[in-house]
Amino acid sequence: MTTYLKTRLDRIPLEIFNQGKLELIDELYAPEYVERSPQPGMPATREGVKQFVTTLRTAFPDLRYTIDDSFEAGDKFVHRVTASGTMTGDFAGMPATGKHATWTEIHIVRVANEHVVEHWGLVQELGMMIQLGVIQAPGRSPVAV
């Protein structure tokens, strides 16, 4: 994968998610883009990505992604990232807790003609929800009700 393409794909966590630059979605994602890990109730399209970014940034206004690792394999590109933020708004049916959390994510995209055409993602949701006090850690009392 070229340095040019890596720089382009790094813009997803660093500019779209960190800065809310939704206009970059139409630039970086192909019109036929398919989200393979869609959020409930959101379309598996570029519009769904825009909705998700808006929802996530509303719930976590101080959201911050850092890229821990990236590599490519054929037409796939992988980001391993750390995300953090304070939940000051409702998110995915969970009321705001006011608590800060840090979690890890792995994102795999398939690229064609320098555009993202597919995405698969894994998020460390259990750890995030425990830190936010949304669920109880095994053997522990909940930190928020």
C-alpha contacts under 8 A as a table, 3 or more apart, distances in Angstrom:
res1	aa1	res2	aa2	distance
1	M	5	L	6.45
1	M	6	K	6.91
1	M	72	E	6.40
2	T	5	L	5.19
2	T	6	K	6.32
3	T	6	K	5.05
3	T	7	T	6.03
4	Y	7	T	5.21
4	Y	8	R	6.22
5	L	8	R	4.90
5	L	9	L	6.15
5	L	114	E	6.52
6	K	9	L	5.13
6	K	10	D	6.03
7	T	10	D	5.16
7	T	11	R	6.69
8	R	11	R	5.51
8	R	12	I	7.77
8	R	28	L	7.42
9	L	12	I	5.68
9	L	28	L	7.61
10	D	13	P	6.16
10	D	14	L	6.26
10	D	67	I	7.92
11	R	14	L	5.01
11	R	15	E	4.99
11	R	16	I	6.56
12	I	15	E	5.76
12	I	16	I	5.01
12	I	17	F	6.49
13	P	16	I	5.84
13	P	17	F	4.97
13	P	18	N	6.26
13	P	65	Y	5.96
13	P	66	T	7.47
13	P	67	I	7.70
14	L	17	F	6.16
14	L	18	N	5.21
14	L	19	Q	7.06
14	L	65	Y	6.50
14	L	66	T	7.27
15	E	18	N	5.31
15	E	19	Q	4.91
15	E	20	G	6.52
15	E	21	K	5.87
16	I	19	Q	5.69
16	I	20	G	4.83
16	I	21	K	4.56
16	I	22	L	5.79
16	I	24	L	6.65
16	I	25	I	7.37
16	I	53	V	7.59
17	F	20	G	5.35
17	F	21	K	7.37
17	F	53	V	6.21
17	F	57	R	7.48
17	F	63	L	7.63
17	F	64	R	7.61
17	F	65	Y	7.29
18	N	63	L	6.20
18	N	64	R	5.35
18	N	65	Y	6.23
20	G	53	V	7.13
20	G	54	T	7.39
20	G	57	R	7.39
21	K	24	L	5.90
21	K	25	I	7.91
22	L	25	I	5.57
22	L	26	D	7.90
22	L	50	K	6.14
22	L	53	V	7.82
23	E	26	D	5.93
23	E	27	E	7.03
24	L	27	E	4.88
24	L	28	L	5.93
25	I	28	L	5.29
25	I	29	Y	5.50
25	I	46	R	6.75
25	I	49	V	7.74
25	I	50	K	7.30
26	D	29	Y	5.58
26	D	30	A	7.18
26	D	31	P	7.44
26	D	46	R	7.22
27	E	30	A	7.74
27	E	115	H	7.96
28	L	114	E	7.73
28	L	115	H	5.28
28	L	116	V	6.28
29	Y	33	Y	6.19
29	Y	46	R	6.91
29	Y	115	H	5.11
29	Y	116	V	4.57
29	Y	117	V	6.30
30	A	33	Y	5.08
30	A	115	H	5.32
30	A	116	V	5.77
30	A	117	V	5.45
31	P	46	R	7.26
32	E	45	T	7.61
32	E	117	V	6.55
33	Y	45	T	5.78
33	Y	46	R	6.30
33	Y	116	V	6.67
33	Y	117	V	4.28
33	Y	118	E	5.63
34	V	44	A	5.52
34	V	45	T	5.34
34	V	46	R	7.65
34	V	117	V	6.19
34	V	118	E	4.90
34	V	119	H	6.81
35	E	38	P	5.56
35	E	44	A	4.50
35	E	45	T	5.96
35	E	118	E	5.76
35	E	119	H	5.17
35	E	120	W	6.80
36	R	44	A	7.01
36	R	118	E	6.75
36	R	119	H	5.64
36	R	120	W	5.18
36	R	121	G	7.87
37	S	44	A	7.85
37	S	119	H	7.12
37	S	120	W	5.36
37	S	121	G	5.96
38	P	42	M	6.56
38	P	43	P	6.95
38	P	44	A	5.43
38	P	48	G	7.81
39	Q	42	M	5.52
39	Q	43	P	7.89
39	Q	52	F	7.41
42	M	48	G	5.17
42	M	51	Q	7.19
42	M	52	F	7.45
43	P	47	E	6.91
43	P	48	G	4.65
44	A	47	E	7.87
44	A	48	G	5.66
44	A	49	V	7.65
45	T	48	G	5.05
45	T	49	V	6.55
46	R	49	V	5.05
46	R	50	K	6.41
47	E	50	K	5.04
47	E	51	Q	6.23
48	G	51	Q	4.98
48	G	52	F	6.06
49	V	52	F	5.06
49	V	53	V	6.10
50	K	53	V	5.26
50	K	54	T	6.17
51	Q	54	T	5.20
51	Q	55	T	6.09
52	F	55	T	5.05
52	F	56	L	5.95
53	V	56	L	5.16
53	V	57	R	5.98
54	T	57	R	5.27
54	T	58	T	6.03
55	T	58	T	5.15
55	T	59	A	6.29
55	T	91	F	7.09
56	L	59	A	5.23
56	L	60	F	5.93
56	L	61	P	7.97
56	L	91	F	7.00
57	R	60	F	4.90
57	R	61	P	4.96
57	R	62	D	7.54
57	R	63	L	6.34
58	T	61	P	5.51
58	T	89	G	6.23
59	A	86	T	7.94
59	A	87	M	5.46
59	A	88	T	5.62
59	A	89	G	3.88
59	A	90	D	5.50
59	A	91	F	5.62
59	A	96	A	7.30
60	F	63	L	5.19
60	F	85	G	5.34
60	F	86	T	5.30
60	F	87	M	4.86
60	F	88	T	6.08
60	F	89	G	6.68
61	P	85	G	7.21
61	P	86	T	7.21
61	P	87	M	7.78
61	P	88	T	7.37
62	D	84	S	7.91
62	D	85	G	5.28
62	D	86	T	6.36
63	L	83	A	7.03
63	L	84	S	5.69
63	L	85	G	4.39
63	L	86	T	7.23
64	R	83	A	5.56
64	R	84	S	5.40
64	R	85	G	6.35
65	Y	81	V	6.51
65	Y	82	T	5.68
65	Y	83	A	4.43
65	Y	84	S	6.71
66	T	81	V	5.59
66	T	82	T	5.39
66	T	83	A	6.55
67	I	70	S	7.37
67	I	79	H	6.77
67	I	80	R	6.25
67	I	81	V	4.56
67	I	82	T	6.64
68	D	79	H	7.55
68	D	80	R	5.53
68	D	81	V	5.09
68	D	82	T	6.75
69	D	79	H	5.90
69	D	80	R	5.07
69	D	81	V	6.90
70	S	77	F	7.30
70	S	78	V	5.34
70	S	79	H	4.53
70	S	80	R	6.20
71	F	77	F	5.87
71	F	78	V	5.39
71	F	79	H	6.99
72	E	75	D	7.33
72	E	76	K	5.64
72	E	77	F	4.31
72	E	78	V	6.10
73	A	76	K	5.21
73	A	77	F	6.39
75	D	110	R	5.59
75	D	111	V	5.50
75	D	112	A	7.12
76	K	108	I	6.55
76	K	109	V	5.49
76	K	110	R	4.45
76	K	111	V	6.18
77	F	108	I	5.67
77	F	109	V	5.32
77	F	110	R	6.44
77	F	111	V	7.40
78	V	106	I	7.09
78	V	107	H	5.57
78	V	108	I	4.51
78	V	109	V	6.52
79	H	106	I	5.79
79	H	107	H	5.18
79	H	108	I	6.61
80	R	104	T	7.40
80	R	105	E	5.91
80	R	106	I	4.55
80	R	107	H	6.49
81	V	104	T	5.76
81	V	105	E	5.31
81	V	106	I	6.33
82	T	102	T	7.03
82	T	103	W	5.79
82	T	104	T	4.46
82	T	105	E	6.28
83	A	102	T	5.67
83	A	103	W	5.40
83	A	104	T	6.02
83	A	105	E	7.39
84	S	100	H	7.21
84	S	101	A	5.50
84	S	102	T	4.16
84	S	103	W	6.28
85	G	100	H	5.48
85	G	101	A	5.75
85	G	102	T	6.77
86	T	98	G	6.09
86	T	99	K	5.36
86	T	100	H	4.00
86	T	101	A	6.38
87	M	90	D	7.43
87	M	96	A	5.48
87	M	97	T	5.81
87	M	98	G	5.10
87	M	99	K	5.72
87	M	100	H	6.35
87	M	101	A	7.99
87	M	132	L	7.38
88	T	96	A	5.10
88	T	97	T	6.44
88	T	98	G	4.91
88	T	99	K	7.61
89	G	95	P	6.88
89	G	96	A	4.63
89	G	97	T	7.84
89	G	98	G	7.98
90	D	93	G	6.67
90	D	94	M	5.55
90	D	95	P	4.43
90	D	96	A	4.60
91	F	94	M	5.18
91	F	95	P	6.58
91	F	96	A	7.12
94	M	134	V	7.44
97	T	132	L	6.36
97	T	133	G	7.12
97	T	134	V	7.65
97	T	144	A	7.18
98	G	132	L	7.83
99	K	131	Q	7.43
99	K	132	L	5.25
99	K	133	G	7.53
100	H	131	Q	7.17
100	H	132	L	6.40
101	A	128	M	5.77
101	A	131	Q	5.43
101	A	132	L	6.02
102	T	128	M	6.47
102	T	131	Q	7.84
103	W	123	V	7.57
103	W	124	Q	5.81
103	W	125	E	7.49
103	W	127	G	6.68
103	W	128	M	5.64
104	T	123	V	6.22
104	T	124	Q	5.53
105	E	121	G	7.17
105	E	122	L	5.56
105	E	123	V	4.43
105	E	124	Q	6.14
106	I	121	G	5.73
106	I	122	L	5.19
106	I	123	V	6.63
107	H	119	H	7.03
107	H	120	W	5.88
107	H	121	G	4.47
107	H	122	L	6.51
108	I	119	H	5.66
108	I	120	W	5.20
108	I	121	G	6.29
109	V	116	V	6.25
109	V	117	V	7.26
109	V	118	E	5.46
109	V	119	H	4.39
109	V	120	W	6.43
110	R	116	V	5.88
110	R	117	V	5.72
110	R	118	E	5.09
110	R	119	H	6.51
111	V	114	E	5.99
111	V	115	H	5.39
111	V	116	V	4.65
111	V	117	V	5.67
111	V	118	E	7.31
112	A	115	H	5.47
112	A	116	V	6.60
112	A	117	V	6.49
116	V	119	H	7.47
124	Q	127	G	5.85
124	Q	128	M	6.46
125	E	128	M	5.00
125	E	129	M	6.02
126	L	129	M	5.22
126	L	130	I	6.18
127	G	130	I	5.18
127	G	131	Q	6.20
128	M	131	Q	5.22
128	M	132	L	6.18
129	M	132	L	4.98
129	M	133	G	6.13
129	M	134	V	5.20
129	M	135	I	5.88
130	I	133	G	5.06
130	I	134	V	6.02
130	I	135	I	5.24
130	I	136	Q	5.99
130	I	137	A	5.84
131	Q	134	V	7.71
132	L	135	I	7.88
132	L	144	A	7.76
133	G	136	Q	6.78
133	G	142	P	5.99
133	G	143	V	4.98
133	G	144	A	4.75
133	G	145	V	7.35
134	V	142	P	7.66
134	V	144	A	6.65
134	V	145	V	7.38
135	I	142	P	6.47
136	Q	140	R	6.38
136	Q	141	S	6.03
136	Q	142	P	4.52
136	Q	143	V	7.51
137	A	140	R	5.29
137	A	141	S	7.11
137	A	142	P	7.00
142	P	145	V	7.02
